[in-house]
Amino acid sequence: MAANDNRHVIAVTDGAAMAATAAEHLLARTAANSGRVAICLTGGSSPKLLYQLLATEAYRSRIPWERVHWFIGDERFVPADDPLNNMGMAQTIFLNQCAPTANIHPIPTATADPADPDRGAALYERELQSFYGADTLDEARPLFDLVLMGVGPDGHTASLFPGDPALDENARWVVGVPRANVVPFVPRITLTLPTLASCHEMLFEVSGRDKRAILTRLFAGENLPANRAQSSGETTWLVDREALPGDFGGQ
């Protein structure tokens, strides 16, 4: 790992242990805030076990649903009922059964031009700013309590891909991504790095042997999007034993 890397890596045995650990982090963040809580979810395969766990009585009974608001870090530019829709997956697994409808904040993907995700990005930016109560982020007052993240095989996170100009966006909170570098090759909408960083904790979930190669590159300090995503508070990586590089023992 790069010497200047301040991430905290937690090695877990398998997907079930990762989901349980992530759930405890989420519960700790909701308990630490006695007011309105904001959780930013992620898509892909990594969080599915977590979402299934949150729907069980053992966990759902410990979440103050009435004051927790659920956002999403990026979205595939497909209809809300499309199986590829990230928030749709989270809603099907646990949100629709547990959370008040008004507390679920999906990225809008139904716009006049199905090839132009920028309209949906602008709408979601305004929604985030309305929730936050300002159009400029203050490092002393994070937008989110917890941001969940994943890592793609090319080192992307959210829908921020290597070499994309969106990585250097500092003014906008949300941007459209016309082309994805990995499947599914559909346009995306993503929160920008400063928006994702505005959180008390950023929590990555990385699992599977197919992620070991990219983790080796990331932990060596390569300039990839997932390495540029850092919380203004704490940054935690949960990595299972299949994904963990052999020369790294965790901490």
C-alpha positions in Angstrom: 0.0 0.0 0.0 1.2 3.5 -0.7 2.9 5.2 2.2 0.5 8.2 2.1 -2.6 6.0 2.0 -4.9 6.7 5.0 -7.5 4.1 4.3 -8.3 1.5 7.0 -8.5 -2.0 5.5 -10.5 -4.7 7.3 -10.0 -8.2 6.1 -13.1 -10.5 6.4 -13.5 -14.2 5.7 -16.3 -14.2 3.2 -19.3 -12.4 1.8 -21.5 -13.1 4.8 -18.9 -11.6 7.2 -18.5 -8.6 4.9 -22.3 -7.9 4.9 -22.5 -8.3 8.7 -19.5 -5.9 9.2 -20.9 -3.4 6.7 -24.3 -3.5 8.5 -22.7 -2.8 11.8 -20.9 0.2 10.3 -24.3 1.5 9.0 -26.0 1.0 12.3 -23.2 2.8 14.1 -23.5 5.8 11.8 -27.3 6.0 12.3 -26.8 5.7 16.1 -24.2 8.5 16.0 -26.7 11.0 14.5 -29.8 11.8 16.5 -31.2 13.8 13.7 -31.8 13.2 10.0 -29.5 10.5 8.6 -28.3 10.3 5.0 -27.0 7.0 3.6 -25.6 6.8 0.0 -26.0 3.4 -1.4 -24.1 1.7 -4.2 -25.0 -0.7 -7.0 -23.3 -3.7 -8.5 -23.1 -7.2 -7.0 -21.1 -6.4 -3.8 -23.8 -4.9 -1.7 -26.6 -7.4 -2.4 -25.8 -9.5 0.7 -25.8 -6.4 2.8 -29.2 -5.3 1.5 -30.6 -8.7 2.1 -29.3 -8.6 5.7 -30.8 -5.2 6.4 -34.2 -6.6 5.5 -34.0 -9.2 8.2 -35.8 -8.6 11.5 -32.5 -8.7 13.4 -31.3 -5.6 11.5 -34.4 -3.8 10.3 -35.6 -3.5 13.9 -32.4 -1.5 14.8 -32.7 1.1 12.0 -34.7 4.3 12.7 -36.4 4.2 9.3 -38.5 7.4 9.8 -35.3 9.6 10.0 -33.0 7.7 7.6 -32.8 9.0 4.0 -31.4 6.7 1.2 -29.6 8.1 -1.8 -27.5 6.3 -4.5 -23.9 7.1 -5.7 -24.5 6.4 -9.3 -27.1 5.0 -11.6 -27.3 3.3 -15.0 -29.3 5.4 -17.4 -32.1 2.9 -17.7 -35.8 3.0 -16.6 -36.5 2.6 -12.9 -38.0 -0.9 -13.4 -35.1 -2.1 -15.5 -33.2 -5.0 -13.8 -30.0 -3.0 -14.4 -31.2 -0.1 -12.3 -29.1 0.2 -9.1 -31.7 1.8 -6.8 -34.3 -0.5 -8.2 -32.3 -3.4 -6.9 -32.0 -1.9 -3.5 -35.7 -1.0 -3.4 -36.7 -4.5 -4.4 -34.4 -6.2 -1.8 -35.2 -4.0 1.2 -36.1 -0.3 0.8 -39.7 -0.8 -0.4 -40.5 -3.1 2.5 -38.8 -1.0 5.2 -38.3 2.7 4.3 -40.9 5.4 3.9 -41.3 6.3 0.3 -40.5 9.9 0.9 -37.1 8.9 2.3 -36.0 7.0 -0.8 -34.2 9.3 -3.3 -33.5 7.5 -6.6 -31.6 9.2 -9.4 -34.2 10.2 -12.1 -33.6 8.4 -15.4 -36.9 9.2 -17.1 -36.0 12.3 -19.2 -37.1 13.7 -22.5 -33.9 12.5 -24.2 -33.0 8.9 -23.4 -29.5 9.5 -24.7 -28.8 12.6 -22.5 -28.1 11.7 -18.8 -27.1 15.3 -18.0 -30.7 16.3 -17.4 -31.1 13.6 -14.8 -27.8 14.6 -13.2 -29.0 18.2 -12.9 -32.3 17.2 -11.3 -30.5 15.0 -8.7 -28.0 17.7 -8.0 -30.9 20.0 -7.1 -32.5 17.3 -4.9 -29.2 16.8 -3.0 -28.8 20.6 -2.6 -32.3 20.9 -1.3 -31.8 18.1 1.2 -28.5 19.7 2.3 -29.9 23.2 2.5 -27.1 24.8 0.5 -25.6 24.7 -3.0 -22.0 24.6 -1.7 -20.6 21.8 0.4 -19.0 22.6 3.8 -16.3 20.2 4.9 -17.4 20.8 8.5 -20.9 19.6 7.7 -20.9 16.4 5.6 -23.8 15.7 3.3 -23.8 12.0 4.1 -23.4 9.9 7.2 -22.2 6.9 5.2 -21.3 6.4 1.6 -21.1 2.8 0.3 -18.7 2.2 -2.6 -17.4 -0.6 -4.8 -14.5 -1.2 -7.1 -14.7 -2.2 -10.8 -12.2 -4.4 -12.6 -10.6 -1.3 -14.2 -10.4 0.6 -10.9 -13.5 2.7 -11.4 -15.8 3.5 -8.5 -19.4 4.8 -8.7 -19.5 5.6 -12.4 -16.1 7.4 -12.4 -14.0 5.7 -14.9 -10.2 6.0 -15.5 -9.4 8.9 -17.8 -12.9 10.4 -17.6 -13.0 14.2 -17.3 -15.7 13.8 -14.6 -12.8 12.8 -12.2 -11.7 16.4 -12.2 -15.1 18.0 -11.8 -15.1 20.2 -8.7 -18.1 22.4 -9.2 -21.0 20.1 -10.1 -22.3 17.6 -7.5 -23.6 15.1 -10.1 -22.7 14.6 -13.7 -23.8 12.5 -16.7 -21.4 9.9 -18.1 -22.2 9.3 -21.8 -20.2 6.1 -22.0 -19.2 3.4 -19.6 -15.9 1.5 -19.8 -17.4 -1.8 -18.6 -20.6 -3.8 -19.0 -23.3 -2.9 -19.1 -22.4 -0.3 -21.8 -25.1 2.2 -21.0 -24.8 5.9 -20.1 -24.6 6.6 -16.4 -25.2 9.4 -13.8 -22.8 9.7 -11.0 -22.0 11.8 -8.0 -18.6 13.5 -8.3 -15.6 12.9 -6.1 -16.2 16.0 -3.9 -19.8 15.0 -3.3 -18.9 11.4 -2.5 -16.2 12.7 -0.1 -18.7 14.8 1.8 -19.4 12.1 4.4 -18.5 10.9 7.9 -17.4 7.6 6.5 -16.8 6.1 3.1 -17.1 2.3 3.1 -15.8 0.1 0.3 -16.9 -3.5 -0.2 -14.6 -5.6 -2.4 -15.0 -9.3 -2.8 -14.0 -12.2 -5.0 -10.8 -13.5 -6.6 -11.5 -11.5 -9.8 -10.8 -8.3 -7.8 -7.4 -9.3 -6.5 -5.5 -8.0 -9.5 -7.1 -4.5 -9.3 -6.6 -4.4 -5.6 -3.0 -5.1 -6.0 -2.7 -2.1 -8.3 -4.8 0.1 -6.0 -2.9 -0.8 -2.8 0.4 -0.1 -4.7 -0.9 3.5 -5.1 -1.8 3.6 -8.8 -3.7 6.7 -9.8 -7.1 5.1 -10.4 -10.6 6.5 -9.5 -11.0 4.2 -6.5 -7.8 5.6 -5.0 -9.0 9.1 -5.5 -12.2 8.5 -3.6 -11.5 9.5 0.0 -13.9 10.6 2.7 -13.5 13.9 4.4 -14.0 11.8 7.5 -13.0 8.0 7.6 -12.3 5.8 4.7 -12.8 2.1 5.3 -12.2 -0.9 3.0 -13.8 -4.3 3.6 -12.0 -6.9 1.6 -12.6 -10.6 1.7 -9.8 -13.2 1.7 -10.3 -14.1 -2.0 -9.8 -10.5 -3.1 -7.0 -9.6 -0.7 -3.5 -9.5 -2.3 -1.3 -12.2 -0.9 1.3 -9.9 0.6 -1.2 -7.8 2.5 -2.5 -8.9 5.9 -5.1 -6.2 6.6 -5.2 -4.0 9.6 
